[in-house]
Protein backbone atom coordinates (compact mmCIF):
# COMPACT_ATOMS: atom_id res chain seq x y z
CA UNK A 1 0.00 0.00 0.00
CA UNK A 2 1.32 3.42 -0.87
CA UNK A 3 1.73 5.47 2.32
CA UNK A 4 3.44 8.44 0.76
CA UNK A 5 2.21 11.86 1.83
CA UNK A 6 2.00 14.74 -0.65
CA UNK A 7 4.64 17.46 -0.33
CA UNK A 8 4.21 21.18 -0.87
CA UNK A 9 5.97 22.32 -4.05
CA UNK A 10 6.81 25.56 -5.76
CA UNK A 11 5.43 25.13 -9.26
CA UNK A 12 7.70 25.79 -12.26
CA UNK A 13 7.16 28.74 -14.52
CA UNK A 14 6.28 26.41 -17.39
CA UNK A 15 4.77 22.97 -17.75
CA UNK A 16 5.43 20.44 -20.46
CA UNK A 17 5.25 16.66 -20.62
CA UNK A 18 8.65 16.59 -18.89
CA UNK A 19 7.94 18.97 -16.00
CA UNK A 20 5.52 16.91 -13.92
CA UNK A 21 6.16 15.16 -10.60
CA UNK A 22 6.83 11.45 -10.51
CA UNK A 23 3.88 9.05 -10.71
CA UNK A 24 4.11 6.26 -8.13
CA UNK A 25 1.24 4.14 -9.50
CA UNK A 26 0.48 2.83 -6.01
CA UNK A 27 4.05 1.58 -5.48
CA UNK A 28 6.40 2.18 -2.58
CA UNK A 29 9.71 2.10 -4.45
CA UNK A 30 9.05 2.21 -8.22
CA UNK A 31 7.73 5.25 -10.06
CA UNK A 32 7.17 6.48 -13.61
CA UNK A 33 8.23 9.76 -15.17
CA UNK A 34 8.42 11.12 -18.70
CA UNK A 35 12.01 12.25 -19.07
CA UNK A 36 13.37 14.57 -21.73
CA UNK A 37 16.88 13.18 -21.21
CA UNK A 38 15.63 9.61 -21.54
CA UNK A 39 13.61 10.60 -24.59
CA UNK A 40 10.40 9.16 -23.21
CA UNK A 41 9.13 7.02 -20.36
CA UNK A 42 11.49 6.15 -17.53
CA UNK A 43 10.74 3.84 -14.63
CA UNK A 44 12.66 4.85 -11.54
CA UNK A 45 13.77 2.80 -8.56
CA UNK A 46 13.85 4.85 -5.37
CA UNK A 47 17.15 3.62 -3.98
CA UNK A 48 16.98 6.05 -1.02
CA UNK A 49 13.48 6.13 0.46
CA UNK A 50 15.08 7.63 3.59
CA UNK A 51 16.07 10.63 1.40
CA UNK A 52 19.72 10.28 2.31
CA UNK A 53 21.83 12.38 -0.03
CA UNK A 54 25.31 13.89 -0.15
CA UNK A 55 23.88 16.95 -1.95
CA UNK A 56 21.21 19.43 -0.90
CA UNK A 57 20.53 20.97 -4.31
CA UNK A 58 18.70 24.28 -4.51
CA UNK A 59 16.49 22.91 -7.29
CA UNK A 60 15.69 19.50 -5.77
CA UNK A 61 12.09 18.27 -5.92
CA UNK A 62 12.48 16.13 -2.76
CA UNK A 63 11.16 17.62 0.47
CA UNK A 64 13.84 16.80 3.05
CA UNK A 65 12.18 18.90 5.74
CA UNK A 66 9.71 16.16 6.66
CA UNK A 67 10.55 12.57 7.67
CA UNK A 68 9.97 9.76 5.20
CA UNK A 69 7.58 6.90 5.83
CA UNK A 70 10.09 4.48 4.32
CA UNK A 71 13.54 4.12 5.83
CA UNK A 72 15.07 1.42 3.64
CA UNK A 73 14.69 0.00 0.17
CA UNK A 74 13.11 -3.43 0.49
CA UNK A 75 14.69 -5.18 -2.46
CA UNK A 76 12.16 -8.02 -2.79
CA UNK A 77 9.23 -5.59 -2.68
CA UNK A 78 10.93 -3.32 -5.22
CA UNK A 79 11.59 -6.21 -7.61
CA UNK A 80 7.94 -7.29 -7.50
CA UNK A 81 6.79 -3.69 -8.06
CA UNK A 82 9.17 -3.30 -10.99
CA UNK A 83 7.95 -6.54 -12.58
CA UNK A 84 4.32 -5.50 -12.14
CA UNK A 85 4.90 -1.96 -13.42
CA UNK A 86 6.72 -3.26 -16.48
CA UNK A 87 3.66 -5.38 -17.26
CA UNK A 88 1.44 -2.31 -16.92
CA UNK A 89 3.64 -0.32 -19.27
CA UNK A 90 3.78 -3.07 -21.85
CA UNK A 91 0.01 -3.55 -21.67
CA UNK A 92 -0.50 0.13 -22.60
CA UNK A 93 -2.17 0.79 -19.24
CA UNK A 94 -0.59 4.23 -18.89
CA UNK A 95 -2.25 5.36 -22.09
CA UNK A 96 -5.61 5.34 -20.29
CA UNK A 97 -4.47 7.60 -17.43
CA UNK A 98 -4.03 11.38 -17.40
CA UNK A 99 -1.67 13.01 -18.20
CA UNK A 100 -0.30 10.11 -20.25
CA UNK A 101 -3.44 9.84 -22.37
CA UNK A 102 -2.64 13.23 -23.91
CA UNK A 103 0.97 12.45 -24.80
CA UNK A 104 2.28 11.27 -28.17
CA UNK A 105 3.01 7.58 -28.52
CA UNK A 106 6.79 8.04 -28.72
CA UNK A 107 6.89 9.54 -25.23
CA UNK A 108 5.19 6.46 -23.76
CA UNK A 109 7.86 4.06 -25.00
CA UNK A 110 9.96 2.70 -22.13
CA UNK A 111 13.49 4.03 -22.53
CA UNK A 112 15.14 2.72 -19.39
CA UNK A 113 14.88 1.79 -15.73
CA UNK A 114 16.75 4.31 -13.62
CA UNK A 115 18.46 3.67 -10.29
CA UNK A 116 17.68 7.05 -8.78
CA UNK A 117 15.00 8.41 -6.44
CA UNK A 118 14.90 10.57 -3.33
CA UNK A 119 18.63 10.63 -2.59
CA UNK A 120 22.02 9.52 -3.84
CA UNK A 121 21.64 5.89 -4.98
CA UNK A 122 25.27 4.94 -4.36
CA UNK A 123 24.69 5.61 -0.64
CA UNK A 124 22.04 2.88 -0.44
CA UNK A 125 23.32 0.22 2.02
CA UNK A 126 21.97 -2.58 -0.20
CA UNK A 127 23.15 -1.09 -3.51
CA UNK A 128 24.59 -4.34 -4.87
CA UNK A 129 21.50 -6.35 -3.96
CA UNK A 130 19.26 -3.77 -5.64
CA UNK A 131 21.27 -3.81 -8.87
CA UNK A 132 21.24 -7.60 -8.84
CA UNK A 133 17.46 -7.63 -8.37
CA UNK A 134 16.82 -5.21 -11.24
CA UNK A 135 19.11 -7.24 -13.49
CA UNK A 136 17.25 -10.40 -12.48
CA UNK A 137 13.87 -8.84 -13.35
CA UNK A 138 15.32 -7.98 -16.74
CA UNK A 139 16.67 -11.49 -17.28
CA UNK A 140 13.29 -13.04 -16.51
CA UNK A 141 10.96 -10.54 -18.12
CA UNK A 142 12.52 -9.01 -21.21
CA UNK A 143 15.32 -6.57 -21.92
CA UNK A 144 15.40 -2.96 -20.78
CA UNK A 145 18.27 -0.57 -20.32
CA UNK A 146 19.44 0.16 -16.77
CA UNK A 147 20.78 3.63 -15.99
CA UNK A 148 22.44 4.69 -12.74
CA UNK A 149 21.79 8.39 -12.10
CA UNK A 150 24.33 9.60 -9.55
CA UNK A 151 25.98 12.74 -8.23
CA UNK A 152 29.27 10.87 -8.28
CA UNK A 153 30.11 11.19 -4.59
CA UNK A 154 29.91 7.46 -3.80
CA UNK A 155 31.30 5.91 -6.97
CA UNK A 156 34.59 5.00 -5.29
CA UNK A 157 32.99 2.73 -2.67
CA UNK A 158 34.01 -0.93 -3.19
CA UNK A 159 30.41 -2.18 -3.01
CA UNK A 160 29.34 0.38 -5.62
CA UNK A 161 32.15 -0.63 -7.97
CA UNK A 162 31.11 -4.24 -7.49
CA UNK A 163 27.52 -3.31 -8.33
CA UNK A 164 28.61 -1.50 -11.48
CA UNK A 165 30.19 -4.73 -12.73
CA UNK A 166 26.67 -6.15 -13.04
CA UNK A 167 25.76 -3.56 -15.66
CA UNK A 168 26.21 -4.47 -19.32
CA UNK A 169 27.70 -2.35 -22.09
CA UNK A 170 24.15 -1.43 -23.09
CA UNK A 171 23.48 0.10 -19.68
CA UNK A 172 24.44 3.62 -18.66
CA UNK A 173 25.95 5.71 -15.88
CA UNK A 174 24.83 9.34 -15.78
CA UNK A 175 26.94 11.47 -13.45
CA UNK A 176 26.04 14.94 -12.26
CA UNK A 177 28.39 17.90 -12.67
CA UNK A 178 26.67 21.24 -12.15
CA UNK A 179 29.65 23.59 -12.09
CA UNK A 180 33.36 24.05 -12.48
CA UNK A 181 34.37 25.73 -9.22
CA UNK A 182 33.90 24.79 -5.60
CA UNK A 183 32.16 28.09 -4.86
CA UNK A 184 29.50 27.59 -7.54
CA UNK A 185 28.93 23.92 -6.69
CA UNK A 186 28.55 24.92 -3.04
CA UNK A 187 25.90 27.43 -4.06
CA UNK A 188 23.91 25.11 -6.31
CA UNK A 189 24.45 21.61 -4.91
CA UNK A 190 25.54 22.24 -1.31
CA UNK A 191 27.57 18.98 -1.26
CA UNK A 192 29.21 17.35 1.73
CA UNK A 193 32.26 16.36 -0.33
CA UNK A 194 34.65 18.59 -2.29
CA UNK A 195 34.36 19.06 -6.04
CA UNK A 196 37.82 17.53 -6.37
CA UNK A 197 36.48 14.20 -5.08
CA UNK A 198 33.54 14.26 -7.49
CA UNK A 199 35.87 14.87 -10.42
CA UNK A 200 38.16 12.06 -9.24
CA UNK A 201 35.20 9.65 -9.12
CA UNK A 202 34.04 10.65 -12.60
CA UNK A 203 37.56 9.92 -13.81
CA UNK A 204 37.66 6.61 -11.94
CA UNK A 205 34.52 5.27 -13.59
CA UNK A 206 34.94 7.11 -16.89
CA UNK A 207 38.25 5.39 -17.51
CA UNK A 208 36.50 2.03 -17.24
CA UNK A 209 33.41 2.69 -19.37
CA UNK A 210 31.60 5.53 -21.19
CA UNK A 211 29.61 7.88 -18.98
CA UNK A 212 27.09 10.65 -19.56
CA UNK A 213 27.59 13.95 -17.74
CA UNK A 214 24.35 15.55 -16.52
CA UNK A 215 24.61 19.29 -15.88
CA UNK A 216 21.65 21.21 -14.52
CA UNK A 217 22.07 24.98 -14.48
CA UNK A 218 19.24 26.73 -12.65
CA UNK A 219 18.41 30.38 -12.51
CA UNK A 220 19.02 31.30 -8.87
CA UNK A 221 17.43 34.43 -7.45
CA UNK A 222 16.83 35.59 -11.02
CA UNK A 223 20.51 35.31 -12.01
CA UNK A 224 22.10 33.31 -14.82
CA UNK A 225 25.35 31.41 -14.24
CA UNK A 226 28.34 33.75 -14.69
CA UNK A 227 30.21 33.40 -17.98
CA UNK A 228 33.43 32.78 -16.04
CA UNK A 229 31.82 29.86 -14.26
CA UNK A 230 30.74 28.26 -17.53
CA UNK A 231 34.30 28.57 -18.81
CA UNK A 232 35.60 26.88 -15.64
CA UNK A 233 32.98 24.15 -16.01
CA UNK A 234 34.08 23.50 -19.60
CA UNK A 235 37.69 23.34 -18.44
CA UNK A 236 36.83 20.65 -15.88
CA UNK A 237 35.23 18.60 -18.66
CA UNK A 238 38.29 19.13 -20.84
CA UNK A 239 40.54 17.93 -18.02
CA UNK A 240 38.40 14.85 -17.48
CA UNK A 241 38.59 14.01 -21.16
CA UNK A 242 42.35 14.54 -21.21
CA UNK A 243 42.66 12.29 -18.16
CA UNK A 244 41.02 9.40 -19.95
CA UNK A 245 37.35 9.75 -19.02
CA UNK A 246 35.12 8.42 -21.80
CA UNK A 247 32.35 11.02 -21.93
CA UNK A 248 29.81 10.01 -24.55
CA UNK A 249 27.46 12.95 -23.98
CA UNK A 250 27.06 16.11 -21.92
CA UNK A 251 23.43 16.85 -21.08
CA UNK A 252 22.72 20.55 -20.53
CA UNK A 253 19.37 21.38 -18.97
CA UNK A 254 17.67 23.49 -16.33
CA UNK A 255 15.31 23.09 -13.39
CA UNK A 256 11.90 21.97 -14.61
CA UNK A 257 9.99 19.83 -12.13
CA UNK A 258 8.25 21.34 -9.10
CA UNK A 259 10.73 22.13 -6.32
CA UNK A 260 10.51 22.63 -2.58
CA UNK A 261 12.77 25.68 -2.86
CA UNK A 262 11.48 29.00 -4.14
CA UNK A 263 14.78 30.54 -5.23
CA UNK A 264 15.30 28.56 -8.42
CA UNK A 265 14.06 29.25 -11.93
CA UNK A 266 14.29 27.79 -15.42
CA UNK A 267 16.99 29.20 -17.67
CA UNK A 268 15.88 30.20 -21.18
CA UNK A 269 16.87 28.03 -24.14
CA UNK A 270 19.20 30.79 -25.35
CA UNK A 271 21.38 30.50 -22.22
CA UNK A 272 21.40 26.70 -22.22
CA UNK A 273 22.40 26.68 -25.90
CA UNK A 274 25.28 29.04 -25.16
CA UNK A 275 26.52 26.74 -22.41
CA UNK A 276 26.36 23.73 -24.73
CA UNK A 277 28.21 25.65 -27.43
CA UNK A 278 30.96 26.57 -24.97
CA UNK A 279 31.33 22.90 -24.03
CA UNK A 280 31.65 21.88 -27.68
CA UNK A 281 34.19 24.59 -28.45
CA UNK A 282 36.37 24.02 -25.40
CA UNK A 283 36.23 20.23 -25.16
CA UNK A 284 35.15 18.82 -28.51
CA UNK A 285 32.61 16.72 -26.63
CA UNK A 286 29.07 16.09 -27.80
CA UNK A 287 26.74 18.37 -25.84
CA UNK A 288 22.95 18.54 -26.15
CA UNK A 289 20.32 20.77 -24.60
CA UNK A 290 17.24 19.23 -22.97
Secondary structure, 3 states (H helix, E strand, C coil): CCCCCCCCCECCCCCCCCCCCCECCCCCCEEEEEECCCCEEEEEEECCCCCCCCCCCCCCCCCCCCCCCCCCCCHHHHHHHHHHHHHHHHCCHHHHCCCHHHCCHHHHCEEEEEEECCCCHHHCCCHHHHHHHHHHHHHHHCCCCEEEEECCCCCCCHHHHHHHCCCCCCCEEEEECCCCCHHHHHHHCCCCCCHHHHHHHHHHHHCCCCEEEEEECCEECCECCCHHHHHHHHHHHHHHHHCCCCEEEEEEECCCCCECCCCEECCCHHHHHHHHHHHHHHHCCCEEEC
